[in-house]
Amino acid sequence: MTLGRTLCRCRRGARELDALLHSHVKAYYEGFSVAQRGTLDQLLACPDPDLLDWFLNRTQPESPSLAVLVNDISQFNRRES
């Protein structure tokens, strides 16, 4: 999947998610490994309510790789704020 297509998939129903996902993907996508891109694809396939719960630390993803990515995105956005 290309960067442009991935950025389009980062557009969600909630603006908070748009901001979290878009900035992280734009900064790191080109350096992602095939496995990291696969994990990102899995994340972007998840429903917005699940993503909001994960990013607000209400719950954690069951998948360890998704949990790592959610944590990475959260930390990146804390530094950028």
Secondary structure as UniProt FT lines:
FT   HELIX           3..9
FT   HELIX           15..28
FT   HELIX           29..31
FT   HELIX           34..44
FT   HELIX           48..55
FT   TURN            56..57
FT   HELIX           64..80
//
